[in-house]
Amino acid sequence: MAAMACQQLSVRLTQAPPVALLAFRGLRTTPCALKNVRAGVPKATVNRNKPLTYEQAQAPYRIGVTKGWNSWNTSNLYEEGFDGRAAELTFDDLVIRKFMKGTWPGLLASEVIVKRRHNLIVVAALVFRQMPARKLYFLVGYSEEMLSYLMKCPVKLEIQTVEDRNDVVFKKI
């Protein structure tokens, strides 16, 4: 039975013209659709209902003009010399951001900004008012103590609260 099916398939393939075989090879000749090819620029929706914050609404090439950096430190200045500290600071900033997203679940309204001033690390963020002030103050103290222990230097949190998600919406695309 299997031999008969194999024989019928081979007869079909030998009788088929070469053009028909090309259709099964996966050759595509249509031009590619170059939609939204710029990295970091969000794609617009049909109904214009996707909310963006001010930082998300700015294009990546506007960093330093209308949009600030998320990490502020002096390790990448031009003539500071290479001491290998830039990679450590970048990793520390990543740890701080991961810690904040885990400690403040669903409460962060914007990106976490990390600023280094001498020996002090300042972490700034916008937070939703979804919990009582007492719990919010506990989270601030807990985060400052844990981050100070992890980073081995003083850490200060600058938290600002917003009422709801519509307060941080800059525009809708």
Buried (B, 14 or more C-beta within 10 A) or exposed (E): EEEEEEEEEEEEEEEEEEEEEEEEEEEEEEEEEEEEEEEEBEEEEEEEEBBBBEBBBBBEEEBEEEBEEBBBBEBEEEEEEEEEBBEEBBEBBEEBBEBBBEBBEEBBBBBBBBBBEEEEBBBBBBBBBEEEEEEBEEBBEEBBEEBBEEBEEEBBBEBEBBEEEEEBBEEEB
